[in-house]
Amino acid sequence: MSLLRSTAVIGSMTMISRVLGFVRDMLMARVFGASPATDAFFVVFKIPNFLRRLFAEGAFAQAFVPVLSEYREKNTRAELKDFIDHMFGTLAAVLIVVVGLGISAAPLVISLFAPGFSDDPAQRLLAAHMLWITFPYLFFISLTAFAASTLNAFGRFAMPALAPIWLNITLIIATLFAAPLFKEPVMALAWGVFFAGILQLFFLLPFLARMGLLPRPRFGHHAGVRKTIRLMVPAMFGASITQINLLVDTILASMLMAGSVSWLYYSDRLVELPLGVFGVAISTVILPKLARAFSRTDNGDFSNTLNWAIKFTVLLGLPICAGLVVLAQPMLATLFEYGSFNAFDTHMVALAMSAYALGLPAFLLIKIFAPGFYARQDTQTPVKIGLVAVGANLLFKAMIVLPWMFLFGGYAAHVGLALTTAMAAWVNLMLLAVFLRKRAAWKPDPALWRFIRQVLAATLVMTAMLLWMRPAAADWTHAAALIRIGWLLALIGGGVGVFALAAALTGLHPKRIWAGLRNTEPQP
């Protein structure tokens, strides 16, 4: 399967899940609004999710897939299966210990991740109770990530991309049907998260069984496991810099005015849509390809794969970034401003969403450049770069957020958190690109910079059109739901049309873009 087709498959499956995710968030916003209780849930939900992305999807996948690809290229089928069995057993054992520690220390974990909750004992207690329920999700979802990584390494992309649909389904059921049964309705969401982890794991296991790769846990010393762990330890930091920066936002937001954590959550959700649909899809597809090219010492194929991914990402990332910044208020009013979610919430989320969206191209391209290091089994360099990025994030927050709180009394200070996270992402991206090029691992395509300039010019024209056509915020707030949807679809459709026309005027005709992507795509 070609890289373009594989990316389309993952993107399509992810889009289905994300659409359901928006239905989920719309229902949650309507039923629960933005309150101290929802702040507690979003913090509790972020803790196992952060650990999952740091440990399972981030570090583990980036270390495991290159080693698995190496075994696939150089070892027998029996040796490959033995490695998978030992890796599964080791991972499960570690997860049992981590989950046990997390459950036993739930109040302490809440104090670490949301120190601002200490001012409200009831909110802190509610968060601790929910964490006891949700922390086992880490066990199931991390094993799900193991299954997904194995399937991806063998070119099976569709089902792993579709697995998250079960989280959205269970939370929708919890919101609509289970919430009224609880004294504290938000507790239903915690139970929904727990059952979602189980469903996702058992959804993927049959596909491993069909390939003869269903793991049977084995324990003991294994060279492949040791190599994976050696690569994973530094990757636990380097692969998840974006998540660490977002977690810092959550910790600091817990100290701000009530609703700040929820506002950041909803803004991050919209920015995460293109990141999940396109960024994760391309990253997932190119990692096994890059790892195999490195195993064959095929530097040309390695560099061509990166150049193809960069072009594809820039073509999608720049116009989507502009659209999210300009249309933040209309999108949020259309999706969320119903029931308990009011116009003030929409305004606050829109400000944060515009700030986060400024970093979207960087977030996307980080997912292209980071695999370039991990495929080469270099996990040290991203760690060093990540330390600089986290330091830059904290420095930016000290320079922007602290004066903001002093001058404006903390009003909308969550926007400063989002903005500085976006700025740190650009620092991270630039350093990754510079070091990958210095290592002679990536040689930019001669036509790459011209391509970026053309896409940027078309994006600026589209942005000007959207600013001119966008109605006032008050019009969105008072319009009926169907009118909001119609306006939003018209703006998005008009933006796409203007972008295509402007791109054609710069020399990027749609047929030429498609042909270019097809022609420059490395062959599998």
C-alpha positions as CSV (number, residue, x, y, z in Angstrom):
1,M,0.0,0.0,0.0
2,S,1.4,3.4,-1.0
3,L,2.2,6.1,1.6
4,L,-0.5,8.4,0.2
5,R,-3.1,5.6,0.3
6,S,-2.1,4.5,3.8
7,T,-2.3,8.1,5.0
8,A,-5.7,8.4,3.5
9,V,-6.9,5.2,5.2
10,I,-5.7,6.3,8.6
11,G,-7.0,9.8,8.1
12,S,-10.4,8.5,7.1
13,M,-10.7,6.1,10.1
14,T,-9.5,8.8,12.4
15,M,-11.9,11.3,11.0
16,I,-14.8,9.0,11.8
17,S,-13.6,8.7,15.4
18,R,-13.0,12.5,15.6
19,V,-16.5,13.3,14.3
20,L,-17.9,11.1,17.0
21,G,-15.6,12.8,19.4
22,F,-17.1,16.2,18.5
23,V,-20.6,14.7,19.1
24,R,-19.3,13.6,22.4
25,D,-17.9,17.0,23.3
26,M,-21.0,18.8,22.1
27,L,-23.2,16.6,24.4
28,M,-20.8,17.0,27.3
29,A,-20.7,20.8,26.9
30,R,-24.5,20.9,26.7
31,V,-25.1,18.6,29.7
32,F,-22.2,19.6,32.0
33,G,-21.1,23.0,30.8
34,A,-17.8,24.4,32.2
35,S,-17.7,24.1,36.0
36,P,-15.4,23.0,38.8
37,A,-16.8,19.4,38.4
38,T,-15.9,19.3,34.7
39,D,-12.5,20.8,35.5
40,A,-12.0,17.9,37.9
41,F,-12.9,15.4,35.2
42,F,-10.8,16.9,32.5
43,V,-7.7,16.9,34.8
44,V,-8.5,13.2,35.9
45,F,-8.9,12.2,32.2
46,K,-5.7,14.0,31.2
47,I,-3.6,12.1,33.8
48,P,-3.9,8.5,32.3
49,N,-4.0,10.0,28.8
50,F,-0.8,11.9,29.4
51,L,0.9,8.8,30.8
52,R,-0.4,6.8,27.8
53,R,1.0,9.3,25.3
54,L,4.2,9.7,27.2
55,F,4.7,5.9,27.9
56,A,2.8,3.9,25.4
57,E,2.0,5.9,22.2
58,G,4.9,8.3,22.6
59,A,8.0,6.5,23.9
60,F,7.0,2.9,23.5
61,A,5.8,3.2,19.9
62,Q,8.7,5.2,18.8
63,A,11.2,2.7,20.3
64,F,9.2,-0.5,19.6
65,V,8.4,0.0,15.9
66,P,12.0,0.4,14.7
67,V,13.1,-2.6,16.6
68,L,10.1,-4.6,15.4
69,S,10.9,-3.5,11.8
70,E,14.5,-4.7,12.3
71,Y,13.3,-8.1,13.5
72,R,10.9,-8.3,10.6
73,E,13.7,-7.5,8.1
74,K,16.5,-9.6,9.6
75,N,15.1,-12.4,11.8
76,T,12.9,-15.5,11.4
77,R,9.1,-15.5,12.0
78,A,9.6,-17.6,15.2
79,E,12.2,-15.0,16.5
80,L,9.8,-12.2,15.7
81,K,7.0,-13.8,17.6
82,D,9.2,-14.6,20.6
83,F,10.2,-10.9,20.7
84,I,6.5,-9.8,20.6
85,D,5.6,-12.2,23.4
86,H,8.4,-11.0,25.6
87,M,7.6,-7.4,24.9
88,F,3.9,-7.9,25.7
89,G,4.7,-9.6,29.0
90,T,7.2,-7.0,30.1
91,L,4.9,-4.1,29.2
92,A,1.9,-5.7,31.0
93,A,4.0,-6.3,34.2
94,V,5.2,-2.7,34.2
95,L,1.7,-1.3,33.7
96,I,0.3,-3.4,36.6
97,V,2.9,-1.8,38.9
98,V,2.3,1.8,37.6
99,V,-1.5,1.5,37.8
100,G,-1.3,0.1,41.3
101,L,0.9,3.0,42.4
102,G,-1.4,5.5,40.7
103,I,-4.5,4.2,42.4
104,S,-2.9,4.0,45.9
105,A,-1.6,7.5,45.6
106,A,-4.6,9.2,43.9
107,P,-4.9,12.2,46.2
108,L,-1.1,12.9,45.9
109,V,-1.3,12.6,42.1
110,I,-4.2,15.1,42.0
111,S,-2.1,17.5,44.1
112,L,0.7,17.2,41.6
113,F,-1.3,17.6,38.4
114,A,-3.8,20.1,39.7
115,P,-2.4,22.0,42.7
116,G,-5.0,24.7,42.3
117,F,-7.7,22.2,43.5
118,S,-6.3,22.4,47.0
119,D,-8.4,25.5,47.6
120,D,-11.6,23.5,47.0
121,P,-11.6,20.3,49.1
122,A,-14.8,19.0,47.5
123,Q,-13.3,19.4,44.0
124,R,-10.1,17.7,45.1
125,L,-12.0,14.8,46.6
126,L,-14.2,14.4,43.6
127,A,-11.1,14.3,41.3
128,A,-9.4,11.7,43.6
129,H,-12.6,9.5,43.4
130,M,-12.7,9.7,39.6
131,L,-9.0,8.9,39.4
132,W,-9.5,5.6,41.2
133,I,-11.9,4.7,38.5
134,T,-10.0,6.0,35.4
135,F,-6.4,5.0,36.3
136,P,-6.8,1.4,35.2
137,Y,-7.6,2.8,31.7
138,L,-3.8,3.3,31.4
139,F,-3.3,-0.5,31.6
140,F,-5.8,-1.3,28.8
141,I,-5.1,1.6,26.5
142,S,-1.3,1.1,26.7
143,L,-1.7,-2.6,25.7
144,T,-4.0,-1.3,22.9
145,A,-1.1,1.0,21.8
146,F,1.1,-2.1,21.7
147,A,-1.4,-4.0,19.5
148,A,-1.8,-0.9,17.3
149,S,2.0,-0.5,16.9
150,T,2.4,-4.2,15.9
151,L,-0.4,-3.9,13.3
152,N,1.1,-0.7,11.9
153,A,4.5,-2.2,11.6
154,F,2.9,-4.8,9.3
155,G,1.1,-2.2,7.2
156,R,-2.3,-2.7,8.9
157,F,-3.4,0.9,9.6
158,A,-7.2,1.0,9.4
159,M,-8.3,-0.8,12.5
160,P,-5.8,0.8,14.9
161,A,-7.0,4.2,13.7
162,L,-10.6,3.2,14.2
163,A,-10.1,1.8,17.7
164,P,-10.6,5.2,19.6
165,I,-14.2,5.2,18.4
166,W,-15.1,3.1,21.4
167,L,-14.0,5.8,23.8
168,N,-16.3,8.3,22.1
169,I,-19.2,5.8,22.1
170,T,-18.9,4.9,25.8
171,L,-18.7,8.6,26.8
172,I,-21.7,9.5,24.7
173,I,-23.6,6.7,26.4
174,A,-22.4,7.8,29.8
175,T,-23.4,11.4,29.1
176,L,-26.9,10.6,27.8
177,F,-28.0,7.7,29.9
178,A,-25.7,7.1,32.8
179,A,-25.1,10.6,34.1
180,P,-28.7,11.0,35.6
181,L,-28.2,7.8,37.6
182,F,-25.3,9.3,39.6
183,K,-25.5,11.7,42.6
184,E,-22.5,13.5,41.0
185,P,-23.4,13.2,37.2
186,V,-19.8,13.7,36.0
187,M,-18.8,10.4,37.7
188,A,-20.5,8.6,34.8
189,L,-17.8,9.9,32.5
190,A,-15.1,8.3,34.7
191,W,-16.8,4.9,34.4
192,G,-17.2,5.5,30.6
193,V,-13.4,6.0,30.4
194,F,-12.7,2.8,32.3
195,F,-14.9,0.6,30.0
196,A,-13.6,2.3,26.9
197,G,-10.1,1.0,27.6
198,I,-11.3,-2.6,27.8
199,L,-13.3,-2.3,24.6
200,Q,-10.5,-0.8,22.6
201,L,-8.0,-3.6,23.6
202,F,-10.4,-6.4,22.8
203,F,-11.3,-4.7,19.5
204,L,-7.7,-5.1,18.2
205,L,-6.7,-8.4,19.6
206,P,-8.7,-10.5,17.0
207,F,-6.8,-8.7,14.2
208,L,-3.4,-9.8,15.7
209,A,-4.8,-13.3,16.0
210,R,-5.6,-13.4,12.3
211,M,-2.0,-12.6,11.5
212,G,-0.7,-15.2,13.9
213,L,0.8,-12.5,16.1
214,L,-1.6,-12.7,19.2
215,P,0.9,-12.2,22.0
216,R,1.2,-14.9,24.7
217,P,2.9,-13.1,27.7
218,R,6.4,-14.3,28.3
219,F,8.9,-13.1,30.8
220,G,12.6,-13.2,31.2
221,H,15.6,-11.6,29.5
222,H,15.4,-10.9,25.8
223,A,17.8,-8.9,23.7
224,G,15.0,-7.2,21.7
225,V,13.2,-6.1,24.9
226,R,16.4,-4.7,26.4
227,K,17.1,-2.8,23.2
228,T,13.5,-1.4,23.1
229,I,13.8,-0.3,26.8
230,R,17.2,1.3,26.2
231,L,15.7,3.3,23.3
232,M,12.5,4.0,25.2
233,V,13.9,5.6,28.4
234,P,15.0,8.8,26.7
235,A,12.2,8.6,24.2
236,M,9.7,8.8,27.1
237,F,10.6,12.5,27.3
238,G,11.6,13.3,23.7
239,A,8.5,11.8,22.0
240,S,6.0,13.7,24.3
241,I,7.3,17.2,24.5
242,T,4.0,18.6,23.2
243,Q,2.0,16.6,25.8
244,I,4.3,17.8,28.6
245,N,3.8,21.4,27.5
246,L,0.0,20.9,27.4
247,L,0.2,19.3,30.8
248,V,2.0,22.3,32.2
249,D,-0.9,24.4,30.8
250,T,-3.4,22.2,32.7
251,I,-1.5,22.5,36.0
252,L,-1.2,26.2,35.7
253,A,-4.8,26.6,34.5
254,S,-6.0,24.8,37.7
255,M,-4.7,27.9,39.6
256,L,-6.7,30.3,37.4
257,M,-10.4,31.3,37.4
258,A,-13.0,28.5,37.4
259,G,-13.6,27.1,34.0
260,S,-10.0,27.6,32.7
261,V,-9.2,23.9,32.5
262,S,-12.4,23.3,30.6
263,W,-11.8,26.2,28.2
264,L,-8.3,24.9,27.4
265,Y,-9.7,21.3,27.0
266,Y,-12.3,22.4,24.4
267,S,-9.8,24.6,22.5
268,D,-7.2,21.8,22.4
269,R,-9.9,19.4,21.1
270,L,-10.5,21.4,18.0
271,V,-6.8,21.9,17.3
272,E,-6.2,18.2,18.0
273,L,-8.6,17.3,15.1
274,P,-6.2,18.1,12.2
275,L,-3.3,16.9,14.4
276,G,-5.0,13.5,14.9
277,V,-6.4,13.1,11.4
278,F,-3.4,14.2,9.4
279,G,-0.4,14.6,11.7
280,V,-0.7,11.2,13.5
281,A,-1.7,9.5,10.2
282,I,1.4,10.7,8.4
283,S,3.7,10.0,11.3
284,T,2.3,6.5,11.8
285,V,2.8,5.7,8.1
286,I,6.3,7.0,7.7
287,L,7.9,5.6,10.8
288,P,8.0,1.9,9.6
289,K,9.0,3.2,6.1
290,L,11.9,5.3,7.6
291,A,12.9,2.4,9.9
292,R,13.2,0.0,7.0
293,A,15.1,2.5,4.9
294,F,17.6,3.0,7.8
295,S,18.0,-0.8,8.2
296,R,18.9,-1.0,4.5
297,T,21.1,2.2,4.8
298,D,19.1,3.7,2.0
299,N,19.7,7.4,2.7
300,G,17.9,8.5,-0.5
301,D,14.7,6.7,0.3
302,F,14.9,8.0,3.9
303,S,15.2,11.7,2.8
304,N,12.6,11.4,0.0
305,T,10.1,10.0,2.5
306,L,10.6,13.0,4.8
307,N,10.3,15.5,2.0
308,W,7.1,13.9,0.8
309,A,5.7,14.0,4.3
310,I,6.7,17.7,4.8
311,K,5.0,18.8,1.5
312,F,1.9,16.9,2.4
313,T,1.8,18.4,5.9
314,V,2.5,22.0,4.8
315,L,-0.2,21.8,2.1
316,L,-2.8,20.8,4.7
317,G,-1.4,22.5,7.8
318,L,-1.0,26.1,6.8
319,P,-4.6,26.7,5.5
320,I,-6.1,24.7,8.4
321,C,-4.1,26.8,10.8
322,A,-5.5,30.0,9.3
323,G,-9.0,28.7,9.3
324,L,-8.9,27.7,13.0
325,V,-7.5,31.2,14.0
326,V,-10.0,33.2,12.0
327,L,-13.1,31.0,12.4
328,A,-12.6,30.1,16.1
329,Q,-15.6,31.9,17.3
330,P,-18.0,30.7,14.6
331,M,-16.9,27.1,15.0
332,L,-17.3,27.1,18.8
333,A,-20.6,28.8,18.7
334,T,-21.9,26.3,16.1
335,L,-20.5,23.2,17.9
336,F,-20.8,24.0,21.6
337,E,-22.9,27.1,22.5
338,Y,-26.0,25.3,23.7
339,G,-27.5,24.5,27.1
340,S,-25.0,25.1,29.9
341,F,-22.3,26.2,27.5
342,N,-22.9,30.0,27.2
343,A,-21.5,32.9,25.1
344,F,-18.9,33.7,27.6
345,D,-17.5,30.2,27.5
346,T,-17.5,30.4,23.7
347,H,-15.5,33.6,23.8
348,M,-13.0,32.2,26.3
349,V,-12.4,29.0,24.4
350,A,-12.1,30.9,21.1
351,L,-9.3,33.0,22.5
352,A,-7.4,30.0,23.6
353,M,-8.1,28.1,20.4
354,S,-6.7,30.9,18.2
355,A,-3.6,30.9,20.3
356,Y,-3.1,27.1,20.2
357,A,-3.8,27.1,16.4
358,L,-0.9,29.4,15.7
359,G,1.3,26.5,16.7
360,L,-0.6,23.9,14.6
361,P,1.9,23.8,11.7
362,A,4.7,23.2,14.2
363,F,2.7,20.5,16.0
364,L,2.2,18.8,12.7
365,L,5.7,19.0,11.5
366,I,7.2,17.8,14.8
367,K,5.3,14.5,14.1
368,I,7.2,14.4,10.8
369,F,10.7,15.2,12.0
370,A,10.7,13.3,15.3
371,P,10.3,9.9,13.6
372,G,13.3,10.8,11.5
373,F,15.4,10.4,14.7
374,Y,13.5,7.4,16.2
375,A,13.7,5.5,12.9
376,R,17.5,5.9,13.1
377,Q,17.3,4.5,16.7
378,D,18.5,7.9,18.0
379,T,16.5,8.8,21.0
380,Q,19.1,11.0,22.7
381,T,18.9,14.0,20.4
382,P,15.1,14.6,20.7
383,V,15.6,14.5,24.5
384,K,18.1,17.3,24.4
385,I,15.9,19.3,22.1
386,G,12.9,18.6,24.2
387,L,14.6,19.9,27.3
388,V,15.3,23.1,25.5
389,A,11.7,23.3,24.3
390,V,10.3,22.8,27.8
391,G,12.7,25.4,29.1
392,A,11.6,27.8,26.4
393,N,7.9,27.1,27.3
394,L,8.5,28.0,30.9
395,L,10.5,31.0,30.0
396,F,7.8,32.2,27.6
397,K,5.2,31.7,30.4
398,A,7.3,33.7,32.8
399,M,7.6,36.5,30.2
400,I,4.0,36.6,29.1
401,V,1.6,34.9,31.6
402,L,2.9,36.4,34.8
403,P,2.8,40.0,33.5
404,W,-0.7,39.2,32.1
405,M,-1.9,38.1,35.5
406,F,-0.5,41.2,37.1
407,L,-1.9,43.6,34.6
408,F,-5.3,42.0,34.0
409,G,-5.9,40.3,37.3
410,G,-5.8,36.8,35.8
411,Y,-8.7,37.5,33.3
412,A,-8.3,35.2,30.3
413,A,-4.8,34.2,31.5
414,H,-5.4,30.8,30.0
415,V,-4.9,32.4,26.6
416,G,-1.3,33.2,27.5
417,L,-0.8,29.5,28.5
418,A,-2.0,28.4,25.0
419,L,0.1,31.0,23.2
420,T,3.3,30.2,24.9
421,T,2.8,26.5,24.3
422,A,2.5,27.3,20.6
423,M,5.6,29.3,20.7
424,A,7.5,26.5,22.4
425,A,6.4,24.1,19.6
426,W,8.0,26.3,17.0
427,V,11.3,26.2,19.0
428,N,11.1,22.4,19.2
429,L,10.4,22.1,15.4
430,M,13.3,24.4,14.3
431,L,15.8,22.5,16.5
432,L,14.6,19.1,15.2
433,A,14.9,20.2,11.6
434,V,18.4,21.8,12.1
435,F,19.8,18.7,13.8
436,L,18.3,16.2,11.4
437,R,19.8,18.1,8.5
438,K,23.2,18.3,10.3
439,R,23.2,14.6,10.7
440,A,22.9,14.3,6.9
441,A,19.7,12.3,7.5
442,W,17.5,14.8,5.7
443,K,18.3,16.6,2.5
444,P,15.6,19.1,1.6
445,D,14.1,18.8,-1.9
446,P,15.3,21.7,-4.1
447,A,11.6,22.5,-4.8
448,L,10.5,22.3,-1.2
449,W,11.0,26.0,-0.2
450,R,9.2,27.2,-3.4
451,F,6.3,24.9,-2.6
452,I,6.1,26.3,1.0
453,R,6.1,29.9,-0.3
454,Q,3.3,29.1,-2.8
455,V,1.1,27.5,-0.1
456,L,1.8,30.4,2.3
457,A,0.8,33.0,-0.3
458,A,-2.5,31.1,-1.1
459,T,-3.2,30.8,2.7
460,L,-2.8,34.6,3.2
461,V,-5.3,35.3,0.4
462,M,-7.7,32.8,1.9
463,T,-7.3,34.4,5.4
464,A,-8.1,37.9,4.0
465,M,-11.3,36.5,2.4
466,L,-12.4,34.8,5.6
467,L,-11.8,38.0,7.7
468,W,-13.9,39.9,5.2
469,M,-16.8,37.4,5.1
470,R,-16.9,36.5,8.8
471,P,-20.0,37.8,10.6
472,A,-19.8,39.5,14.0
473,A,-19.7,37.2,17.0
474,A,-23.0,38.5,18.3
475,D,-24.7,37.3,15.1
476,W,-23.5,33.7,15.7
477,T,-24.6,33.8,19.4
478,H,-28.2,34.8,18.6
479,A,-28.7,32.8,15.4
480,A,-30.5,29.4,15.3
481,A,-28.5,26.3,15.1
482,L,-29.2,25.5,11.5
483,I,-28.3,29.1,10.5
484,R,-25.0,28.8,12.3
485,I,-24.3,25.5,10.5
486,G,-25.1,27.0,7.2
487,W,-22.9,30.1,7.7
488,L,-20.0,28.0,8.9
489,L,-20.2,25.6,6.0
490,A,-20.4,28.5,3.6
491,L,-17.3,30.1,5.1
492,I,-15.4,26.8,5.1
493,G,-16.4,26.1,1.5
494,G,-15.6,29.6,0.4
495,G,-12.2,29.4,2.1
496,V,-11.3,26.1,0.4
497,G,-12.4,27.5,-3.0
498,V,-10.4,30.7,-2.6
499,F,-7.3,28.8,-1.4
500,A,-7.5,26.5,-4.4
501,L,-7.8,29.5,-6.8
502,A,-5.0,31.4,-5.1
503,A,-2.8,28.3,-5.2
504,A,-3.5,27.9,-8.9
505,L,-2.5,31.5,-9.5
506,T,0.9,30.8,-7.8
507,G,1.4,27.8,-10.0
508,L,0.0,25.1,-7.7
509,H,-2.8,23.8,-9.8
510,P,-4.8,21.0,-8.1
511,K,-3.7,18.4,-10.8
512,R,-0.1,19.5,-10.4
513,I,-0.3,19.2,-6.6
514,W,-1.8,15.7,-6.9
515,A,0.7,14.6,-9.5
516,G,3.6,16.0,-7.5
517,L,2.6,14.1,-4.4
518,R,2.2,10.9,-6.4
519,N,5.5,11.4,-8.2
520,T,7.6,12.3,-5.2
521,E,6.1,9.7,-3.0
522,P,8.7,7.0,-2.2
523,Q,7.8,3.6,-3.4
524,P,7.1,1.0,-0.7
